[in-house]
Amino acid sequence: MTGDDQPIRDVRVLLSGARGRLACGMDADELLEQAADGYAGQLTGHQQECPHCQAALQEFSRVWEPVRRLASEPVAIPAAVKAAVFGQLRDLVSDVWYTLQVTDDGAIRIAARVVAAIARRAAQKVPGVGVAFGRSTRSKAAGLAEQSTLGHRHQHSAVGVLGRTAVVDLALAVRYGENLDLIARQVQQRVIADLRACTGLQDIAVNVTVDDILP
Amino acid sequence: MRVKGADVDDGYLVQRAQEGYLDAFAELVERHGPLAYRVALRLLGSHHDAEDVAQEALVAAWQQLPGFKADSAFSTWLYQIVTRRALNRITRARPTAASLDQLGDVAGTDNQTAATAERDLTISAVTSAVTALPPPQRIAIVLHHFEGLSNAEIAVITGSSIAAVRSHLFRGRRTLSEKLAEWR
């Protein structure tokens, strides 16, 4: 049996006491909050003098310790989850394909997002470019070509753009102090050269937007 | 390939992603994907369920991105999506006994050290206690005590008042403490 002058050290008794209050009148839930938030060592004036509060804070801290330990366990996202997410996103993004060749042997196509990725890498090689994002869209001419060939297109190019014209949009964040015009032109030249070398696409338009300055 | 994205903030990435730059969204997934998985794991207690919910939430974030307004942080918005998806799964699922799946990457028992066994027991006990809480208390406990969010942030994420969050935390802490006291 525990008298009013004897500090209680059982969490269940502490929490189920009369209206959840300690013998000193303090609210047990507030002490539990203090301990769970990691502030059991920061005693108020009353707590510095009160054995009931000190005993309760000590006990609540001890009981809460496993929660703190679990909360501090590092949790890494499994690689399979990220791969599955990007697989789904690729399916969701309506894709454009550049068809390089359609023969009886089959078709050779490059996905627009691959074109965009090559363009981004090329842009990031230009000194002064901090961050580059690439996006490849249908050119007007390619769109018209696609419209006009709807009826007699190779069956596997149903969602594609026939032809060798690519339009690449690049969003760049450039380092402060650089000549933006010069960098933009260098990016255009570099991207066109790399895309021609990597893909065989010849007619390439590169739209560059400098939309941020980095320190 | 990751962008040299450490230099740009989430707001910049969100804008580019909204314009259709998938790579910008990929960088957001690199930054915040772990959050989605971690919260789902703590709310659901199972790696398998957490993988499903994290995947669903990240894909939903891409789909809903055009409607995202930059008046809150991307992470706050993602917390919202993950907790809603997890809540759907909780309410759909029937209560089950604690499974070994909750233990995490546990080493074989033959060569387990005492410390590893103790750690696994702790993970199991706390996970069981947390996942036994009613959903509103569980969400408040996980977001506050595992993710370190303030009551105000949790109120925004859960669409409730700060007073309601505080009440859920009080009740959740009480129940958890009583359970953990029994376990000790």
HADDOCK unambig.tbl for C-alpha pairs under 7 A between the chains (distance, minus, plus):
assign (segid A and resid 11 and name CA) (segid B and resid 178 and name CA) 6.56 0.50 0.50
assign (segid A and resid 11 and name CA) (segid B and resid 181 and name CA) 6.64 0.50 0.50
assign (segid A and resid 12 and name CA) (segid B and resid 178 and name CA) 5.72 0.50 0.50
assign (segid A and resid 29 and name CA) (segid B and resid 170 and name CA) 6.41 0.50 0.50
assign (segid A and resid 63 and name CA) (segid B and resid 177 and name CA) 6.27 0.50 0.50
assign (segid A and resid 63 and name CA) (segid B and resid 180 and name CA) 6.25 0.50 0.50
assign (segid A and resid 63 and name CA) (segid B and resid 181 and name CA) 5.92 0.50 0.50
assign (segid A and resid 64 and name CA) (segid B and resid 177 and name CA) 6.64 0.50 0.50
assign (segid A and resid 66 and name CA) (segid B and resid 122 and name CA) 6.05 0.50 0.50
assign (segid A and resid 66 and name CA) (segid B and resid 126 and name CA) 6.80 0.50 0.50
assign (segid A and resid 67 and name CA) (segid B and resid 126 and name CA) 6.22 0.50 0.50
assign (segid A and resid 70 and name CA) (segid B and resid 123 and name CA) 6.03 0.50 0.50
assign (segid A and resid 71 and name CA) (segid B and resid 146 and name CA) 4.77 0.50 0.50
assign (segid A and resid 75 and name CA) (segid B and resid 38 and name CA) 5.95 0.50 0.50
assign (segid A and resid 76 and name CA) (segid B and resid 34 and name CA) 5.87 0.50 0.50
assign (segid A and resid 77 and name CA) (segid B and resid 33 and name CA) 6.72 0.50 0.50
assign (segid A and resid 77 and name CA) (segid B and resid 34 and name CA) 4.86 0.50 0.50
assign (segid A and resid 77 and name CA) (segid B and resid 37 and name CA) 5.72 0.50 0.50
assign (segid A and resid 81 and name CA) (segid B and resid 51 and name CA) 6.15 0.50 0.50
assign (segid A and resid 81 and name CA) (segid B and resid 55 and name CA) 5.97 0.50 0.50
assign (segid A and resid 85 and name CA) (segid B and resid 55 and name CA) 5.68 0.50 0.50
assign (segid A and resid 85 and name CA) (segid B and resid 58 and name CA) 6.80 0.50 0.50
assign (segid A and resid 85 and name CA) (segid B and resid 59 and name CA) 6.08 0.50 0.50
assign (segid A and resid 89 and name CA) (segid B and resid 59 and name CA) 6.72 0.50 0.50
assign (segid A and resid 130 and name CA) (segid B and resid 4 and name CA) 6.79 0.50 0.50
assign (segid A and resid 131 and name CA) (segid B and resid 3 and name CA) 6.48 0.50 0.50
assign (segid A and resid 131 and name CA) (segid B and resid 4 and name CA) 5.72 0.50 0.50
assign (segid A and resid 131 and name CA) (segid B and resid 5 and name CA) 6.43 0.50 0.50
assign (segid A and resid 133 and name CA) (segid B and resid 21 and name CA) 6.33 0.50 0.50
assign (segid A and resid 133 and name CA) (segid B and resid 23 and name CA) 6.40 0.50 0.50
assign (segid A and resid 133 and name CA) (segid B and resid 24 and name CA) 6.69 0.50 0.50
assign (segid A and resid 134 and name CA) (segid B and resid 21 and name CA) 6.37 0.50 0.50
assign (segid A and resid 135 and name CA) (segid B and resid 21 and name CA) 5.69 0.50 0.50
